[in-house]
Amino acid sequence: MTPTTSYIISDLHLAEGNLDRGITLGTENFFADLEFESFINYLIKEQGSDNAQLIINGDFVDFIRVTIVPKPNELKTWQRELDLINLNFDVTDIKIDNKEKLYGLKTNDYKCIWKLFLSIKGHPKVFSSLAKFVDHGHSLVITVGNHDIEWYWVEVQNYFREKLLQIKNSQGYNNSDDKLFKSRISFETNVDEKGAPKEFRIYDKVLVLHGHDYEFTTEIKGNYLLHKTLNRKKPASDRDRQLYLPFGSFWNRYLINQVEFSFPHIDNLTLSTAMLNALFKEDSKTAYKIARQCLIYAVYISMRRFKMVAKKIGAILLGIVIPLLVICIIIFFTILNEGQFFEAIPKWLNYILSGLLSLTLPLIFKLLSSWFSSLAGFSSKPLIICAFKDLTNSDADIIVLGHNHQPEHIIKAGKEYINTGSWTHKYVFKYKTIRMGIKYVVAKIQKLDSGKIQSQLLEWDQNLNSLKGFSTYKNMSI
């Protein structure tokens, strides 16, 4: 029976977390461990004996950003974690190639378990609080997003249950027996056993989706398995099966991750053009090195995977040449403004050129991006438009999404669109000179005794140690 109160959050994007002596990699985006723990403790206290469910609506663990591979002396640890779910597999038979050492392990089930192990190890407060929440009689539902399609594997789901149970017992949480505890943890992959899309609803009238299937570059409609999606021959062994990563995930794996090792959190800049500005203004030499080493390979590997769409390949080719020319212009003007060439040019002229570049480059890049996206067929309507279109053709009254990291609650013609945003930080305009903003947004959905469904968009206030009404994202002070 579904609890009458549901709390929905999304887009935590946990990676490896804290490593040795508190060090984090540039690909880590979640730093709200303490706030999350406080939030869960509040829910436990607030709900009392009334059971509730917490839905983490996609991109909970960012498997794509977990890039550390096991060292030879860690193989026993990896084997121990696989044995936890009786996965009949010997890690000594595993071969980790050079590409995996650079970009992270691939999407085989046993490799995903290693990634999840690292995330749990690096974020102990998060997973300990979730174990406590479930132990108190509440339910936990995890849905799939474009950054954590790895939850598709039953083996990964079972491993998560076993690890939370292990944490529960080690922390002395003894309100639930082991079998009942694990039964309260469920997963929604948005596909049925045949790979067809499947809706996830609560209270019959509330549609819960991550939202990535509304964008061409992140959609995963259909079967998650790589060989079925690309019509390839089925691997000889189940251990060789891999998952299909959408186009956007490829760029994260093969390019964005590499950028963030040198420019941590730069992908969190709020403006699309701000990332380019920050890269080349703050450290043009490093940015050029990353582009030279990783960009070409990212393009190559992406085109290999997506070569079945001929029209989009042609558009990609056009869309690569022009941005590269823009990057060359940026590098040229960067060198020019550092005075390494044309030293005879007056400073006032340099200032004028810099000003013109900063004013026109974002506009040019935006126009090129728009043109390229339209030509390629990548352009997507805003989530809110897609959501209301689905609601119009559905008997659902409310749709709850995440994905675009923009929290909103909009009511139109009796239908409600709710977006729970993200629990990661937002950075504004510059890389080193940053202003930071974050809202820990939560959707609260209740089914009242009258049968009516009540919805609220709230935010967690760490200072008040409570939930409060969420002010619109446009008014958020950052």
N, C-alpha and C positions, 0 to 999 in steps of 0.2 A: 504493500500500500504506500502510495506517494505521500510524504509528509505535507501538511497544509502550508508550510512556509519554506520557500526556496530562496537561497542567496546565490547570485550568479556573478562571477568575476571572469576575467579573461586576460590573455596576453601578459603572462608573468615573464616568460622568456628566460627561464632558469638555464644556465650553462654549468660550467664546472664550479662556480662559486669561489669560496676562499680556498686557496691552495696552501702550501707550506708558508708559515709565518704571515698569514693574512694576505698574501699576494693574489691578485686576480688578473686574469688575462683580459686583453682589450675587447674580446668578444663577449664578455659577461655584461649583461644588461640589467640584472635584477640585484638591487641592493636594499630591498625593503624587508629583509628577513625579520628584523625586530618588530616592524609595523605589522607584518603578516601574523606573527605569533600573538601580538596583542589583539589583533582583530579576531582571531580564532578564539582566544580566551574570552573575549567579549561575547561572541556568539554562544559559547557554551553556557556562560552565566546568564545571558539574556533569555535564552530558550528554556532554561531550567529542565523540567521533565518533558516539555513538548518537543518532540523530535522534529528536526529540520533537515534539509539537504543542502549541501554546498555543491554547486555546479561550476567547475572550472572549464569555461567554454572555449577551448582551443588555445594553442601556443602556450601551454603550461611549462613543459620542459622543451627547451629549444635544442633538439638533438643536432640540428645542423651546425650549431655554434660550439658543440662539444668536440674539440679537435685533438685532445690528448690521447695518444695511443698507449697501450700497456707496454712497459719495459720488460725485458726478459725476466727480471726478478719479481715482476708483478703477475706472471702467468698463473701462479698458484692461487693468487687472490681472485683472478678472473675465473679460474676453474671452480673455486669455492662458491662464487656467486651463481654460476650456471648449475652447480649441483643442488643449489637451494630449491630449484624447481624440477630437479631430476631430468635436466636436459642432457640426453645421452650424447655428449660431445667432448672430445679431447682437445683442449686448447693447444697442445703441443703440435697438432696437425695444422694449425692456422698459419697462413702466410700473410704477413702484412707488407704490402708492396710500398715502394717509395712515394707513390702518389697519396696513399693513405697516411703515411707519416707526415706529409706536408699538409693535406687537406682534412684529415680525420678519417675515421673508419667509415666503411660503406654501410648499407642499410640492411644487411643480413640480421636475422633476429638475435643471434648470439652476440653480434657486435653492438647492437642497440642496447643490450643488457649492460654491457660495459659502460656505455655512455650514461645510462640511467644510474648506474652505480656511482659514477663520478659526481653526478648532479646531486644525488642524495647525500653523498659524503661532504660536498661543498656547501650544502644548505641545510644543516642539521635542524635549525629552528623551524624551518618550513615543514619538513616531513614529520618532525616530532609533534608539532601542533596538529597536523592532520591526523596522526595516529590517535592523539588525545581526543580530537573531535569525534572520530568514528567510535572510539571506545565508549564515549558518553551516550551512545545510542543513535547518533546522527548518521546520515548517509552522505557518501561522496560520489559524485558523478564526474567523469572526465570525458570531454568530447574532443574530437580530433580537429586540429588546425593544420595549416600548411607547413608549420615548422615542427609539428610533432605527429606526422602521419605514422610514426613508428608505433603508436599505440594500436595500430591495426593488428600487430602480431599478438596472438593469444599468449605466447611465451613472455612477451614484455608485460602484458597485463598481469599475468600470474606472478611474475617476479615482483612487480610493484606491490601486489597484495602481500606477498611473503615478507618483503622488506618492511612494510608498514607494521605487519604483525610482529616482526622481529624487534622493531623500535618500541612498539607497545609493551612487549614483555620486558625489554631491557629497562624501560622507564618506570616500570611498576604500575602501569595502567591496567587495572584488573576488573573493570566494570562489565566486560563482555568476554564470553568464551571465544576461543580461536575461530571456530567455524562460523559463528554468528558475526564476528568481527569482519571476516573476509567477505561475507555475503553482502555487507553494506557498501562495498566498493564496486562500482560498475563503470562500464565504458560504453560510449556511443561513438561508433565509427562512421555513421551516416551512410553506410552501405549494408545491404543484406548479404546473405551467404553467396548469392550469385553475382555480387558486385554491382547491383542496381542501387541507385540513390534511395535512401530511406530517411524519412523525417524523424526528428526527435522532438516530442512535445511533452509538456507538463500541463496538467489540469485541462487537457484536451484542446484548449483555446490558445495556448502559448507555444509558439514555435521557437526553438532554440537552435541557432546555427552559428558557427564561427564567422562565416561570411566570405571565406576565401574563394568559394565557387562562383562568386559574382565577378571575379576578375579572370581574364584569360591567362595572365602570367602566373597565377597561383591556383587555378582551379584543378581539382583532382576528381572530376566526375568519372564514374565508372570504376573498374577494378583497380585496386591499389598495386597489384603485382606487376612488376616491370615487364616480364615476358608476355603477359596477357595484353597489357596496354599497347605494347609495340609489336604484337603478333609475332613474337619470337618463339622458338622451340622451348618447351618446358625444361628447366634445368634437371640434370640427371638425379640430383639429390636435393632434398628439401633445404639442406644447409646452404645450398647455392642460390636460393631464392633471394631476390632483392625487391625493394619497393620502387615505385615510379615517383620520381621527384619532379614537380612542376618546374617550368622555366625559371620563375623567380627564385626558387630554392637553389637551382644550379648557380645562379649569379651570387647568391649568398655564400655558397660553399666554395666556389672557385675564385671569387674576387673580393666581395665585401669583407669576408673573414680576414683575408690577407691584408686588406687596408686597415682594419681595426686593430691588428696586432701592432701597427705603428702609430695609428691615430685612434686610440680607444674611444668608443661610443660615438664616433663621427656619424654613424648611420642614424643616430637619434636626433640629428639636426632637423628642425621643423620644416625648413624650406628645401625643396629639391635642388635648387641652385646653390644653397649654402654649403653643401658638401664639397662641390668643386671649388668654390671660393676658398673654403677653409684649407683644403688639401694643398692647393698651389700657393696660397699666400703664407701659410704657416711654415711649410717645409717643402719647397718645390722639388728639391733634389730627391728626397725620399719618395714623394708622390710620383715623380717620373720613373723612378726605379721600380715601384710597385706596378705602375701601368705597363712598363716594358716587360716585366717578368711574368705578370699574371693575367693582364687583360687579353692578350692574344690567345692564351690557352683557354681562358674562360669562354671566349667567343667560339673557339674551335670545338670544345667539348659540348657546349650548348647546341651548336648547329648539328653536331653528330646525333644528338638525342632528338632534336626537333626537325630533322630534315624531311619528315613526311609531309610537311606543310610548305609546298613550293612557293606559294605567294609570300609567305612570311619570311622565308629564307632570303628572297630577293630584297625585301624591305629591310631585313636585318643587315644585309651587306651595305645598303645605302645608309642605313642608320649608324653604321660603325665608322665609315669613312668621314662623314661630316663631324661627328663628335670628336674624332681624333684630330681633325684639323683645328677644331675649336681649342682642344687641349694644347696643341702646338702653339696656337696664338697666345694662350694663357702663359705658357712657359716662356715664350719670347718676350712678352711684356713684363713678366716677373724678372727675368734676367735684365731687361732694359731698366727697370725701376730700381734694381739693386746696383746700378751703375757699372756693371761689368762691361757693357758695350755702350757706344755712343756717349762717352763721358762728357763730350763737349755740349750735349744738349742741356739747355738751362733747366734748373730745378722746376721753375714754374710750368715749363712744357711737360715735364714728367708728371707733375701733379694733375695737369689737364688730361693727359693720356690715361692716367690711373683712374681719374674720376669718370671719364667717358667709358672706360672698360668696365668699371664696377656698375655703371648705370645700364649699359647696353648688353653686357654679356648675359645677365640673368634673363633678359627679355628674349635675346636671340636663342639661348638654350631652351627656354620654355617653348618658343615657337617651333624649334626643330624637334623637340621631344613630342610636341602635340602632332606635328606633321608625320613623324616617324611612327608614332603609336597608331594613328589613323590608317596610314598606309599598310602597316603590318597587321592590322586587325586586332591590335592589343588594347585599343582604347576601351575603357569600361565606364559605364555610368556610375555616378556616386552610389554608395551602398544604400543610402536612404531611398533613392529612386527605385532601385531594384527591389528593395524590401517592401515598399508600399505596393509595387506592382504585384509581387507575390501575395501580399495580404489581400489585395483586391480580388484576386482569383482564388482565394482560399476562405475556408470557414474559420480560420484562426483570427483572433482579434489583436494579438500582440506578437511581435517578433523581437527577439533579443539576439543581438550580434556583438561581435568584437572586431578583430582584424585590422581596422584602419586607425586604431588608437585614438579615436575622436569621440569622447563620451557625449551622448545626446539623449534627450527624451522628448519626442515630438508626437503630438496627437493630431490626427487628421482624419476627418470624416468617421470618427468612432474607432479608428484603428490606431495602434500605438507602435512606434518605432523606438527601441531602446538600444543604445550602444554603450557597453561598459568600459570602453577605452582601454587603458593599459596601466599596469603597475610599474612600468619602467619610466625612467626620467626623460624629459624633453629638454633639449638644448636649443638655444635661440641664436641663430645667425653666425656666430664665430666659434672657432674651435677652442683656442686658449682663453679668449675673452668671452666667457660664456655667462649667460643668465639661465638659471635652471628652474624648471617647474615640474610638479608631479601632483597628481590627484589619484588617491586610492579609491576608485569608483566601484560601487557595488549596486547591483539591481536586486531589489527585494520584491518577490512575487508571493502573494498570499491568496489562498482560497478561503473565503470567509464562510461562516456557517450558513449564510443565505445562498451560497453557491456562487456569489459574485467574486470576480478576480480583481484584486487590488494590486497596483504596481507602483513602485517608487524607485527613483534613481538617487542613491545616497553616496556619501563619501566617508571614508574612515578618517577621523581626526585624531592623530596620535597624541596631541596635547590634551584634548578633552577625554581621550580614551573612550570614544563612543562614535556611533554613526550620526551623521547629520545630513540635512537636505543638500543635494548637489546643486551648485550654481552653474549656469550654462558655461560651456567650454569657452565661448567667446569672451566671457568676463573673467576667465581664470587669470590670476595675477602671476606672471612668470617673468 
